[in-house]
Amino acid sequence: MNILLFNPSQRLDESEHGRDLIEITDIEQVRHIQEVLKLKEGSHLQVGELGGLKGKGLITKLTESALRFKAELFENPPEKLPCIVILALPRPQQLKRILVHLSSLGVKEIHLLQTQRVEKNYWQSPTLNNLQNYLIEGLEQSIDTILPEVFLHKNFKLFIEKNLTDICRNRQVWLAHPGDFVEATIQKHGEHVLLIGPEGGFIQEEVDCFTQQGATAVSLGKRILKVETAIPVLLAKMFSF
C-alpha cells in the first residue's frame, strides 16, 4: 500500500485549518498501517479520497479497530491512459490479478466480455462481486485515486450490435491475437482500444467482427503468453512506460 484511500463517507464532521478529519474502521487497512507500515500516532502518510485529490495525512488516533487522521488534500491523481481494454472474461483467480494490473497501469475503462471460449460459469464466480476491491488494490500500488469504469457483457452478439461501434469510434483499435501478423506501427497519440481474448484466443468469427470495426491484429511473436502477462507487455509497447 503506497497510499491510503478513503471514501467521502468516512469524513467526520470536524476539520482544522483546512484539514479534514477521517476515520477508517476497516480492520485490514488498520492492520496494514500498524503491522506492515509500522506507523503510529503522530506519523504522516500519503492519503487520497476515492474519486478526488490526494495529499498527506497526520495520524491522530490508532487502535486495533480504528485509524483517525487529519487529511490535507492538494494534488491531482495521475492521468489515466487514453485506453479502453476489452477483455474476454478470464478465470476467476486470473481475473483478480489482471484487474490489479489494469488499475495500477492507469487504464480508464474495462469491458469484460463473454466469448466462445469463455466458460459461462465464470460469471457465477464471487470474484465478480468484489471487482472494486481489486481495482482499489491497483490504485493503492500506483498512488492513484480514480477507479476505472468496468462494464460486464454476458452476450457477445449484443455487445457487437449495441456497444462495439461506439467504443471504437475515433479510436485506434488493436486486436491482440496469436498469429504471424506483420508488426503494426502503433501511433502513440490519440485514444486506443485494446482487444484481448481468452487463453485459447478468439475464434475466427469473433476476429472478423472486430476487424470489421477497423481493428488491426497485432502479435507479440511466436510465444503464446498468458493473458496476465500479455496485458502489461502490450500496454508498455503502446505507451512506452
Residue frames as qw, qx, qy, qz and C-alpha x, y, z in Angstrom:
[[0.000, 0.889, 0.458, 0.000, 0.00, 0.00, 0.00],
 [0.465, 0.115, 0.024, 0.877, 1.66, 3.22, -1.20],
 [0.203, -0.248, 0.007, -0.947, -1.36, 5.39, -0.47],
 [0.078, 0.319, 0.853, -0.406, -4.25, 5.05, 1.98],
 [0.189, -0.267, -0.493, -0.806, -7.57, 5.61, 0.19],
 [0.114, 0.318, 0.731, -0.594, -10.77, 6.63, 1.91],
 [0.051, 0.588, 0.702, 0.399, -14.37, 7.22, 0.87],
 [0.094, -0.463, -0.005, -0.882, -16.10, 10.60, 1.28],
 [0.686, -0.538, -0.338, -0.354, -18.47, 8.90, 3.75],
 [0.778, -0.244, -0.389, 0.430, -15.52, 8.36, 6.12],
 [0.158, 0.451, -0.164, 0.863, -15.13, 12.08, 6.74],
 [0.307, -0.525, -0.665, 0.434, -16.06, 13.16, 10.26],
 [0.013, 0.895, 0.335, 0.294, -17.91, 16.40, 10.99],
 [0.473, -0.798, 0.074, 0.367, -14.73, 18.07, 12.15],
 [0.685, 0.556, 0.016, 0.471, -11.93, 19.99, 10.48],
 [0.484, -0.767, 0.020, 0.421, -8.92, 22.05, 11.47],
 [0.118, -0.691, 0.391, 0.597, -7.06, 24.65, 9.40],
 [0.575, 0.511, -0.379, -0.514, -8.46, 23.24, 6.16],
 [0.186, 0.257, -0.948, -0.030, -7.62, 19.65, 7.09],
 [0.767, -0.208, -0.246, -0.555, -10.46, 17.14, 7.19],
 [0.386, -0.362, 0.787, -0.318, -10.71, 14.51, 9.91],
 [0.720, 0.174, -0.548, -0.387, -11.07, 10.98, 8.54],
 [0.567, -0.349, 0.676, -0.316, -11.81, 7.76, 10.41],
 [0.587, 0.276, -0.706, -0.285, -11.01, 4.30, 8.99],
 [0.672, -0.309, 0.524, -0.422, -12.54, 1.24, 10.68],
 [0.890, 0.313, -0.296, -0.148, -11.67, -1.38, 8.06],
 [0.793, -0.530, 0.289, 0.075, -9.68, -3.94, 10.04],
 [0.855, 0.228, 0.198, 0.422, -7.44, -4.92, 7.11],
 [0.311, 0.802, -0.036, 0.509, -6.45, -1.31, 6.44],
 [0.453, -0.827, 0.226, -0.245, -5.82, -0.64, 10.14],
 [0.901, -0.289, 0.266, 0.185, -3.73, -3.79, 10.50],
 [0.731, 0.477, 0.095, 0.479, -1.68, -2.87, 7.44],
 [0.025, 0.889, -0.140, 0.436, -0.91, 0.56, 8.89],
 [0.621, -0.695, 0.319, -0.171, 0.20, -0.98, 12.18],
 [0.871, -0.234, 0.412, 0.128, 1.93, -4.20, 11.18],
 [0.762, 0.402, 0.270, 0.430, 3.30, -3.54, 7.69],
 [0.270, 0.791, -0.005, 0.550, 3.92, 0.20, 7.57],
 [0.617, -0.308, -0.469, 0.551, 4.55, 0.26, 11.33],
 [0.013, 0.530, 0.029, 0.847, 3.09, 3.74, 11.74],
 [0.334, -0.445, -0.688, 0.466, 1.83, 5.21, 14.98],
 [0.053, -0.928, -0.360, 0.073, 0.08, 8.29, 16.32],
 [0.205, -0.838, 0.205, 0.462, 1.90, 11.37, 15.07],
 [0.493, -0.091, 0.667, 0.551, 3.13, 9.64, 11.89],
 [0.413, 0.559, -0.134, -0.706, 2.49, 11.05, 8.42],
 [0.511, 0.109, 0.818, 0.241, 1.33, 9.03, 5.40],
 [0.146, 0.066, -0.504, -0.849, 0.12, 9.52, 1.85],
 [0.332, 0.410, 0.762, -0.375, -3.68, 9.59, 1.63],
 [0.121, 0.015, -0.507, -0.853, -6.27, 10.12, -1.06],
 [0.541, 0.274, 0.465, -0.645, -10.01, 10.40, -1.45],
 [0.427, 0.224, 0.827, 0.290, -11.53, 7.90, -3.87],
 [0.298, 0.743, 0.536, 0.267, -12.58, 9.89, -6.90],
 [0.081, -0.994, -0.072, -0.015, -10.79, 13.01, -5.68],
 [0.225, 0.836, -0.429, 0.256, -7.49, 14.57, -4.67],
 [0.873, -0.179, -0.334, 0.307, -4.56, 13.08, -2.82],
 [0.013, -0.847, 0.278, -0.454, -2.18, 14.52, -0.26],
 [0.364, 0.238, -0.765, 0.476, -0.86, 13.80, 3.21],
 [0.660, -0.594, -0.320, -0.331, -2.39, 12.69, 6.49],
 [0.037, 0.469, -0.657, 0.590, -1.37, 13.07, 10.13],
 [0.593, -0.297, -0.747, -0.049, -2.41, 10.14, 12.33],
 [0.262, -0.518, 0.294, -0.759, -4.16, 11.39, 15.47],
 [0.714, -0.244, 0.487, -0.440, -5.56, 8.09, 16.73],
 [0.583, 0.320, -0.714, -0.221, -4.59, 4.49, 16.09],
 [0.630, -0.269, 0.611, -0.396, -6.09, 1.47, 17.86],
 [0.319, -0.057, 0.928, 0.186, -6.62, -2.16, 16.86],
 [0.328, 0.551, 0.767, -0.005, -10.00, -1.28, 15.40],
 [0.232, 0.927, 0.294, -0.003, -9.77, 2.30, 14.14],
 [0.530, -0.024, 0.128, 0.838, -7.48, 4.81, 12.48],
 [0.083, 0.936, 0.323, -0.110, -8.14, 8.53, 12.61],
 [0.548, -0.111, 0.184, 0.808, -6.09, 11.12, 10.73],
 [0.165, 0.811, 0.108, -0.551, -6.15, 14.72, 9.56],
 [0.658, 0.311, 0.520, 0.447, -6.06, 14.89, 5.77],
 [0.070, 0.744, -0.123, -0.653, -4.69, 17.73, 3.69],
 [0.680, 0.361, 0.585, 0.255, -5.54, 17.12, 0.02],
 [0.042, 0.815, -0.134, -0.562, -3.85, 19.26, -2.62],
 [0.079, -0.425, 0.744, 0.509, -2.66, 17.10, -5.54],
 [0.780, 0.306, -0.134, -0.529, -4.43, 15.69, -8.59],
 [0.838, -0.114, 0.529, 0.066, -4.09, 11.95, -9.29],
 [0.235, -0.310, 0.671, 0.630, -2.01, 10.84, -12.30],
 [0.563, 0.354, -0.225, -0.712, -3.69, 10.97, -15.69],
 [0.826, 0.100, 0.538, -0.138, -5.35, 7.82, -16.97],
 [0.298, -0.140, 0.737, 0.590, -4.07, 6.09, -20.09],
 [0.520, 0.354, -0.107, -0.770, -6.15, 7.01, -23.15],
 [0.275, 0.177, -0.915, -0.238, -7.06, 3.35, -23.50],
 [0.793, -0.102, 0.182, -0.572, -10.12, 1.12, -23.25],
 [0.001, -0.288, 0.956, 0.054, -9.48, -2.58, -22.68],
 [0.838, 0.023, -0.088, -0.537, -11.98, -5.15, -23.94],
 [0.026, -0.416, 0.897, -0.147, -11.13, -8.45, -22.29],
 [0.723, -0.140, -0.604, -0.303, -12.67, -11.90, -22.68],
 [0.641, -0.634, 0.204, -0.380, -13.64, -12.84, -19.12],
 [0.365, 0.443, -0.799, 0.180, -10.68, -14.76, -17.62],
 [0.648, -0.292, -0.689, 0.141, -10.73, -17.49, -15.00],
 [0.422, -0.869, -0.208, -0.155, -11.68, -16.01, -11.60],
 [0.710, -0.541, 0.050, 0.449, -8.25, -16.35, -9.98],
 [0.533, 0.174, 0.302, 0.771, -6.62, -14.82, -13.03],
 [0.007, 0.805, 0.375, 0.459, -9.17, -12.00, -13.16],
 [0.512, -0.818, -0.141, 0.222, -8.13, -10.75, -9.72],
 [0.600, -0.353, 0.245, 0.675, -4.52, -10.27, -10.78],
 [0.353, 0.422, 0.479, 0.684, -5.45, -8.78, -14.15],
 [0.139, -0.893, -0.359, -0.232, -7.71, -6.15, -12.59],
 [0.541, -0.727, 0.031, 0.422, -4.94, -5.11, -10.20],
 [0.544, -0.048, 0.402, 0.736, -2.58, -4.75, -13.20],
 [0.188, 0.629, 0.503, 0.562, -5.06, -2.75, -15.28],
 [0.300, -0.916, -0.266, -0.020, -5.90, -0.44, -12.40],
 [0.575, -0.621, 0.138, 0.513, -2.28, 0.18, -11.41],
 [0.489, 0.090, 0.465, 0.732, -1.29, 0.84, -15.04],
 [0.086, 0.398, 0.095, -0.908, -3.97, 3.53, -15.31],
 [0.025, -0.276, -0.793, -0.542, -6.45, 2.01, -17.78],
 [0.257, -0.012, 0.204, -0.945, -9.57, 4.15, -17.63],
 [0.757, 0.115, 0.062, -0.641, -12.24, 1.73, -18.89],
 [0.100, -0.221, 0.968, 0.060, -12.55, -2.08, -18.85],
 [0.771, 0.094, -0.114, -0.619, -15.11, -4.25, -20.63],
 [0.322, -0.218, 0.918, -0.074, -15.37, -7.91, -19.58],
 [0.610, 0.317, -0.314, -0.654, -16.84, -10.00, -22.37],
 [0.792, 0.020, 0.596, -0.132, -18.33, -13.43, -22.96],
 [0.386, 0.540, -0.589, -0.461, -16.74, -15.14, -25.97],
 [0.867, 0.105, -0.391, -0.288, -16.98, -18.64, -27.42],
 [0.694, 0.159, -0.622, 0.325, -14.07, -19.99, -25.39],
 [0.148, -0.369, 0.499, -0.770, -15.10, -18.42, -22.07],
 [0.259, -0.274, -0.917, 0.131, -16.71, -20.84, -19.63],
 [0.294, -0.615, -0.327, -0.654, -20.15, -19.48, -18.81],
 [0.681, -0.586, -0.419, 0.126, -19.83, -20.50, -15.17],
 [0.469, 0.078, -0.208, 0.855, -17.13, -17.84, -14.74],
 [0.178, -0.502, -0.156, -0.832, -19.98, -15.32, -14.50],
 [0.710, -0.573, -0.349, -0.215, -21.20, -17.04, -11.33],
 [0.657, 0.033, -0.445, 0.607, -17.92, -16.51, -9.50],
 [0.381, -0.828, -0.315, 0.263, -17.96, -14.45, -6.28],
 [0.514, -0.145, 0.159, 0.830, -14.94, -12.66, -7.75],
 [0.106, 0.498, 0.445, 0.737, -17.30, -10.51, -9.80],
 [0.384, -0.829, -0.391, -0.108, -18.87, -9.22, -6.59],
 [0.581, -0.684, 0.013, 0.441, -15.52, -7.86, -5.42],
 [0.631, 0.560, 0.164, 0.511, -14.23, -6.09, -8.51],
 [0.043, -0.942, 0.058, -0.327, -13.82, -2.76, -6.72],
 [0.716, -0.644, 0.238, 0.124, -11.54, -4.30, -4.09],
 [0.805, 0.049, 0.319, 0.498, -9.08, -5.48, -6.75],
 [0.354, 0.765, 0.175, 0.509, -9.23, -2.15, -8.56],
 [0.347, -0.919, 0.099, -0.158, -8.53, -0.30, -5.31],
 [0.824, -0.374, 0.262, 0.336, -5.53, -2.54, -4.70],
 [0.647, 0.401, 0.264, 0.592, -4.16, -1.35, -8.04],
 [0.011, 0.907, 0.079, 0.412, -4.79, 2.28, -7.13],
 [0.630, -0.761, 0.144, 0.057, -3.00, 1.84, -3.82],
 [0.825, -0.066, 0.266, 0.495, 0.01, 0.46, -5.65],
 [0.481, 0.429, 0.294, 0.706, 0.21, 3.30, -8.20],
 [0.159, -0.385, -0.312, 0.854, -0.81, 6.17, -5.87],
 [0.153, -0.248, -0.519, -0.803, -3.99, 6.90, -7.79],
 [0.258, 0.171, 0.609, -0.730, -7.50, 7.77, -6.60],
 [0.589, 0.311, -0.123, -0.735, -9.71, 7.33, -9.70],
 [0.637, 0.024, 0.767, -0.073, -11.29, 3.91, -10.24],
 [0.076, 0.090, -0.735, -0.667, -11.51, 2.54, -13.77],
 [0.703, 0.130, 0.118, -0.689, -15.03, 2.03, -15.08],
 [0.148, -0.128, 0.974, 0.119, -15.93, -1.65, -15.51],
 [0.683, 0.196, -0.072, -0.700, -18.70, -3.00, -17.76],
 [0.434, -0.090, 0.896, -0.032, -19.90, -6.61, -17.94],
 [0.589, 0.350, -0.329, -0.650, -21.16, -8.09, -21.22],
 [0.578, -0.111, 0.793, -0.155, -22.57, -11.62, -20.95],
 [0.713, 0.531, 0.454, -0.057, -23.90, -11.67, -24.52],
 [0.457, -0.239, 0.444, 0.733, -21.26, -11.38, -27.28],
 [0.246, 0.496, 0.637, 0.536, -23.72, -10.74, -30.10],
 [0.141, -0.913, -0.382, 0.006, -25.50, -7.98, -28.18],
 [0.448, -0.665, 0.134, 0.583, -22.16, -6.36, -27.36],
 [0.406, 0.033, 0.552, 0.728, -21.19, -6.33, -31.03],
 [0.090, 0.646, 0.620, 0.436, -24.55, -4.88, -32.08],
 [0.266, -0.900, -0.336, -0.081, -25.05, -2.32, -29.31],
 [0.503, -0.815, 0.078, 0.277, -21.65, -1.31, -27.93],
 [0.751, -0.114, 0.307, 0.573, -18.64, -2.03, -30.12],
 [0.409, 0.656, 0.298, 0.561, -19.19, 0.63, -32.79],
 [0.211, -0.947, -0.049, -0.236, -19.45, 3.44, -30.24],
 [0.724, -0.596, 0.199, 0.285, -16.42, 2.19, -28.30],
 [0.718, 0.036, 0.378, 0.583, -14.26, 2.03, -31.43],
 [0.318, 0.872, 0.282, 0.243, -15.37, 5.31, -33.00],
 [0.139, 0.923, -0.214, 0.288, -12.45, 7.76, -33.47],
 [0.588, -0.642, 0.492, -0.017, -10.05, 5.40, -31.70],
 [0.392, 0.491, -0.767, -0.132, -7.18, 3.19, -32.83],
 [0.892, -0.196, 0.190, -0.360, -8.28, -0.42, -32.29],
 [0.202, 0.537, -0.819, 0.004, -5.75, -3.20, -31.65],
 [0.939, -0.112, -0.069, -0.318, -6.60, -6.90, -31.63],
 [0.168, -0.577, 0.794, -0.090, -4.11, -9.00, -29.66],
 [0.936, 0.143, 0.129, -0.294, -4.27, -12.41, -31.26],
 [0.589, -0.374, 0.646, 0.311, -1.74, -15.23, -31.79],
 [0.748, 0.583, 0.312, 0.058, -0.58, -15.50, -35.37],
 [0.599, -0.056, 0.285, 0.746, 2.02, -14.48, -37.94],
 [0.181, 0.931, 0.317, 0.000, 0.96, -10.85, -38.28],
 [0.472, 0.487, -0.076, 0.731, 3.12, -8.07, -39.58],
 [0.366, -0.436, -0.467, 0.677, 4.07, -5.96, -36.59],
 [0.092, 0.859, 0.409, 0.294, 1.82, -2.91, -36.63],
 [0.296, 0.236, -0.212, 0.901, 3.12, 0.60, -36.05],
 [0.289, -0.711, -0.621, 0.160, 1.22, 1.79, -33.01],
 [0.120, 0.657, 0.032, 0.744, 0.69, 5.52, -33.04],
 [0.356, -0.149, -0.634, 0.670, 1.40, 6.99, -29.61],
 [0.186, 0.008, 0.135, -0.973, -1.16, 9.78, -29.88],
 [0.567, -0.138, -0.389, -0.713, -4.94, 9.63, -29.61],
 [0.707, -0.224, 0.442, -0.505, -7.34, 7.21, -27.99],
 [0.276, 0.290, -0.899, -0.179, -6.87, 3.43, -28.16],
 [0.872, -0.156, 0.140, -0.442, -8.92, 0.26, -27.77],
 [0.092, 0.434, -0.896, -0.001, -7.15, -2.98, -26.90],
 [0.884, -0.039, -0.103, -0.453, -8.97, -6.28, -27.55],
 [0.013, 0.443, -0.883, 0.153, -7.66, -9.34, -25.71],
 [0.776, -0.083, -0.461, -0.423, -9.13, -12.82, -25.99],
 [0.847, -0.455, 0.210, -0.178, -9.19, -15.80, -23.63],
 [0.493, -0.523, 0.658, 0.222, -6.27, -18.21, -23.22],
 [0.638, 0.207, 0.698, 0.251, -7.37, -20.12, -26.34],
 [0.108, -0.112, 0.386, 0.909, -7.78, -16.93, -28.35],
 [0.538, 0.384, 0.157, -0.734, -10.79, -15.58, -30.21],
 [0.635, 0.285, 0.698, 0.166, -12.49, -17.82, -32.78],
 [0.305, 0.109, 0.475, 0.818, -12.35, -16.64, -36.39],
 [0.060, -0.731, -0.589, -0.341, -15.94, -15.36, -36.37],
 [0.386, -0.835, -0.230, 0.317, -15.12, -13.13, -33.41],
 [0.462, -0.306, 0.290, 0.780, -11.93, -11.90, -35.08],
 [0.199, 0.420, 0.590, 0.659, -13.99, -10.98, -38.16],
 [0.198, -0.860, -0.469, -0.038, -16.41, -8.94, -36.02],
 [0.433, -0.733, 0.003, 0.524, -13.53, -6.91, -34.63],
 [0.411, -0.112, 0.460, 0.779, -11.69, -6.39, -37.91],
 [0.123, 0.655, 0.610, 0.429, -14.93, -5.13, -39.45],
 [0.254, -0.935, -0.228, 0.096, -14.74, -2.32, -36.90],
 [0.331, 0.875, -0.261, 0.239, -11.26, -1.43, -38.10],
 [0.709, -0.620, 0.331, 0.052, -9.24, -3.48, -35.59],
 [0.493, 0.663, -0.562, 0.024, -5.63, -4.17, -36.53],
 [0.960, -0.258, -0.100, 0.039, -4.34, -7.59, -35.45],
 [0.105, 0.789, -0.554, 0.243, -1.05, -7.48, -33.56],
 [0.945, -0.130, -0.287, 0.089, 1.15, -10.27, -32.25],
 [0.393, -0.837, 0.380, -0.028, 3.84, -10.42, -29.58],
 [0.112, 0.566, -0.805, -0.139, 5.75, -13.02, -31.56],
 [0.605, 0.079, -0.756, -0.236, 5.79, -16.78, -31.74],
 [0.160, -0.059, -0.843, 0.510, 5.43, -17.31, -27.99],
 [0.417, -0.582, -0.496, -0.492, 1.84, -17.56, -26.76],
 [0.107, 0.223, -0.563, 0.789, 1.63, -15.68, -23.48],
 [0.160, -0.542, -0.776, 0.279, -0.84, -15.87, -20.65],
 [0.016, 0.837, 0.380, 0.394, -3.33, -13.01, -20.68],
 [0.460, -0.870, -0.082, 0.158, -1.99, -11.53, -17.45],
 [0.607, -0.319, 0.310, 0.659, 1.49, -11.45, -19.00],
 [0.386, 0.439, 0.511, 0.631, 0.39, -10.11, -22.38],
 [0.071, -0.917, -0.385, -0.083, -1.57, -7.15, -20.97],
 [0.351, -0.842, 0.103, 0.396, 1.31, -5.23, -19.36],
 [0.540, -0.122, 0.527, 0.645, 3.59, -6.06, -22.30],
 [0.277, 0.614, 0.575, 0.464, 1.07, -4.67, -24.81],
 [0.151, -0.957, -0.246, 0.028, 0.35, -1.56, -22.78],
 [0.505, -0.623, 0.251, 0.542, 4.06, -0.91, -22.37],
 [0.468, 0.152, 0.573, 0.655, 4.53, -1.15, -26.14],
 [0.113, 0.776, 0.526, 0.329, 1.63, 1.24, -26.68],
 [0.213, -0.955, -0.127, -0.160, 2.52, 3.87, -24.11],
 [0.566, 0.492, -0.378, 0.543, 6.28, 3.49, -23.50],
 [0.638, -0.761, -0.098, -0.056, 6.27, 3.25, -19.73]]
